[in-house]
Amino acid sequence: MAKPKNVMEIFKYLDKSNCRECGSKTCLAFAGAVFQGQKEIEQCPRLDPEIIKLFSRESDNNNDMQNRDEYLEILKNEIKNSDITSRAELLGGRVSDNRLVIRVLGKEFFISQDGTLFTDIHINPWVVSPLLNYVLYSKGLPVSGNWVSFRELKNGQERYPLFQKRCEQAMKRIADIYTDLFEDIIHLFSGTQVEEQFESDVSVVLHPLPKIPIMLCYWLPDDGLESDLNIFFDKTAEENLDIGSLFTLGAGLTQMFEKLALRHGFSVPAQ
């Protein structure tokens, strides 16, 4: 079967029982997560194996933003049915005027009970879905300090080739030509330069979400070896956010850094 055109093509095959055995609160929310590539269709324990076969994964299209608005509406409806302010402490946020306040890359985002986002800066589209998923489903585990690669995270191995191409390799090309990249992201996005990690030349930690730190490690060219860049997550990321949203954060950061490079007069070469 070709990739479903929308969430409802998946939803129609589900039994509509809202049993929650898949980890989602409703069958509709599960269908949305499958469409976005954040859950596997086989995680529904009540589906016939023949139906599961219809939805075999297409490797390069799991994280596209087609029908993003439809999926966001599903998340916002989940927000409406949840007491999000009661989760503030668990999520590393706070409550202000009956709105949940979460810091994204150092900037405060206000989330109302109807799922509307408010902030003083432009809201990048790639931020919204991971943020709402974090609010709804994060277990709020404290950061462990144990850094792992994307492929070491739960369900990350299969997605890693695409993550490496769209995030790590693309970000490396930016860093190769935009020499002030790391200094600028520290100042613009409340990043922290840390002591040498994994023997890298530059190590910077960002907080796209309070309990989802990301570490960028960059190696300069040396003795005929090419430069390299790897992205690491805290081991608890796999419990605090789904793998699809973690992918989206990596890809979104890459797009944002590329725009910074263009703003400074650098043209990033395609792979």
C-alpha positions in Angstrom: 0.0 0.0 0.0 1.2 3.5 -0.8 1.9 5.9 2.1 -1.5 6.9 3.6 -2.7 10.4 2.4 -4.0 11.4 5.8 -4.6 10.2 9.3 -8.1 9.0 8.6 -6.9 6.4 6.2 -5.1 4.7 9.2 -7.9 5.5 11.7 -10.5 3.6 9.7 -8.7 0.3 10.2 -8.5 0.7 14.1 -11.2 -0.7 16.3 -12.0 2.7 18.0 -11.9 1.2 21.5 -9.4 3.7 22.9 -7.8 0.8 24.9 -4.5 2.7 25.3 -2.5 -0.5 25.0 -0.4 1.2 22.3 0.5 4.0 24.7 -1.7 6.6 23.1 -4.8 8.0 24.8 -7.1 7.5 21.9 -7.1 5.5 18.6 -7.2 8.8 16.7 -4.1 10.0 18.5 -2.4 6.7 17.7 -3.3 7.0 14.0 -1.8 10.5 14.0 1.4 9.2 15.6 1.6 6.4 13.0 1.1 8.9 10.1 3.9 11.1 11.5 6.3 8.1 11.8 6.3 8.4 15.6 4.7 5.0 16.3 4.6 1.8 14.4 1.2 0.4 13.2 2.1 -2.9 14.7 2.0 -1.3 18.2 -1.8 -1.7 18.0 -2.4 -5.1 19.6 -5.8 -5.5 18.1 -5.0 -5.2 14.4 -5.1 -8.1 12.0 -1.6 -9.0 10.6 -2.9 -8.5 7.1 -3.8 -4.9 7.9 -0.4 -4.3 9.4 1.2 -5.5 6.1 -0.7 -2.8 4.3 1.3 -0.1 6.1 4.9 -1.2 5.6 7.3 1.7 6.2 8.6 3.8 3.4 12.1 4.6 4.6 12.6 8.1 3.3 9.1 9.5 4.0 8.5 8.8 7.7 9.2 12.3 8.9 7.8 14.5 6.1 5.5 17.3 7.1 2.6 16.4 4.8 -0.7 17.0 6.5 1.1 18.6 9.5 -1.9 20.8 10.3 -4.2 17.9 10.6 -1.8 16.1 13.0 -1.4 19.3 15.1 -5.2 19.5 15.5 -5.2 16.0 16.9 -2.5 17.0 19.4 -4.3 20.2 20.4 -7.5 18.1 21.0 -5.5 15.9 23.3 -4.2 19.0 25.1 -7.8 20.2 25.6 -8.6 16.9 27.3 -5.6 17.0 29.6 -4.7 18.9 32.7 -1.4 20.2 31.3 -0.7 22.7 34.1 -0.6 19.8 36.6 2.4 18.5 34.7 4.5 21.7 34.9 6.9 20.6 37.6 7.4 17.1 35.9 8.2 18.8 32.6 10.6 21.3 34.0 8.2 24.2 33.4 5.9 26.5 35.4 2.4 27.8 35.4 1.5 31.5 34.7 -2.0 32.8 34.3 -3.4 29.3 33.9 -1.0 28.6 31.1 1.9 26.1 31.0 5.3 27.8 30.4 8.0 25.7 28.8 11.5 27.0 27.8 12.4 26.1 24.2 16.1 26.9 23.4 16.0 29.4 26.2 12.9 31.2 25.1 9.6 31.0 27.0 6.6 29.4 25.3 3.2 29.7 26.8 0.7 26.9 26.1 -3.0 27.5 26.9 -5.5 24.7 27.7 -6.8 24.8 24.1 -3.3 24.0 22.8 -2.6 27.5 21.5 1.1 28.6 21.7 2.2 32.1 22.6 5.8 33.5 22.6 7.6 36.7 21.9 9.5 35.3 19.0 8.6 33.6 15.7 7.4 30.1 16.2 9.2 27.7 13.9 6.8 25.1 12.6 9.2 22.2 13.5 9.0 23.2 17.2 5.3 22.8 17.6 4.7 19.0 17.2 7.7 18.0 19.5 6.6 20.5 22.1 3.0 19.3 22.3 4.1 15.7 22.3 6.5 16.6 25.2 3.7 18.2 27.1 1.3 15.3 26.6 3.5 12.2 26.9 6.9 13.0 28.4 7.6 10.9 31.5 9.6 13.8 32.9 12.7 11.7 33.8 15.6 13.8 35.1 18.5 14.2 32.8 21.0 11.4 33.5 24.2 12.9 31.9 24.6 9.7 29.9 25.1 10.8 26.3 24.1 8.4 23.5 23.8 8.7 19.7 20.5 8.7 17.9 20.9 5.1 16.8 21.3 4.0 20.4 17.9 5.3 21.3 14.8 3.1 21.3 13.6 2.7 17.7 16.6 4.9 16.5 18.6 2.3 14.7 16.3 1.9 11.7 15.9 5.7 11.4 19.6 6.5 11.9 20.7 6.5 8.2 18.1 9.2 7.5 19.0 11.1 10.6 22.7 11.0 9.7 22.0 12.4 6.3 19.5 15.1 7.1 20.9 16.2 10.5 24.5 15.2 11.2 26.0 15.4 7.7 23.9 18.5 6.8 24.9 20.3 10.1 28.6 19.3 9.5 28.5 21.1 6.1 27.2 24.2 7.8 29.9 24.1 10.5 32.6 23.6 7.8 31.8 27.0 6.2 30.2 29.0 9.0 33.1 29.1 11.5 31.2 31.2 14.1 28.3 28.8 14.2 28.9 27.4 17.6 29.7 30.7 19.2 26.5 32.2 17.7 24.2 29.4 18.8 25.6 29.7 22.4 24.6 33.3 22.5 21.3 33.1 20.5 19.9 29.9 21.9 21.2 29.8 25.5 23.7 27.0 24.6 26.6 26.0 26.8 30.1 25.1 25.6 31.2 22.1 27.7 34.6 20.6 28.3 35.9 18.3 25.5 33.4 15.5 25.0 34.3 12.3 23.1 37.6 14.0 22.3 35.9 16.5 20.0 37.3 20.0 19.2 34.0 21.7 20.0 31.2 20.5 22.3 28.0 22.5 22.7 24.8 21.6 24.7 21.4 23.0 23.7 18.1 22.6 25.4 15.3 22.4 22.7 13.1 21.3 25.6 13.8 21.4 29.4 14.5 17.6 29.8 15.7 17.0 26.2 19.3 18.3 26.0 21.2 17.8 22.8 25.0 17.9 22.5 26.7 18.8 19.2 30.3 17.5 18.9 32.5 18.8 16.1 35.9 17.6 15.0 38.0 19.9 12.8 39.9 18.5 9.8 43.2 17.0 11.0 46.1 15.2 9.2 44.2 14.5 6.1 41.1 13.4 7.9 37.8 15.2 7.1 35.9 17.2 9.7 33.0 15.4 11.4 30.0 16.2 13.5 27.8 14.0 15.7 24.6 14.7 17.6 24.1 13.1 21.0 21.0 12.9 23.3 20.7 12.1 26.9 19.7 8.5 27.4 16.5 9.6 29.1 15.3 11.2 25.8 13.8 7.9 24.7 11.4 8.1 27.7 10.8 11.8 27.6 10.0 12.1 23.9 9.1 9.8 21.0 11.8 9.1 18.4 9.9 10.9 15.6 9.9 14.1 17.6 13.6 13.7 18.4 14.2 13.4 14.7 12.2 16.5 14.0 14.2 18.5 16.6 17.4 17.5 14.9 16.2 18.3 11.4 14.6 21.6 12.7 17.9 22.7 14.3 19.7 22.0 11.1 17.3 24.1 9.1 17.6 26.9 11.6 21.4 26.8 11.5 21.4 26.9 7.7 19.3 30.0 7.8 21.8 31.6 10.2 24.6 30.7 7.8 22.7 32.3 4.9 22.1 35.4 6.9 25.8 35.7 7.4 26.5 35.4 3.7 27.4 31.7 3.5 25.8 29.4 0.9 25.6 25.8 2.2 26.5 23.3 -0.5 24.1 20.4 -1.1 25.4 16.9 -0.5 
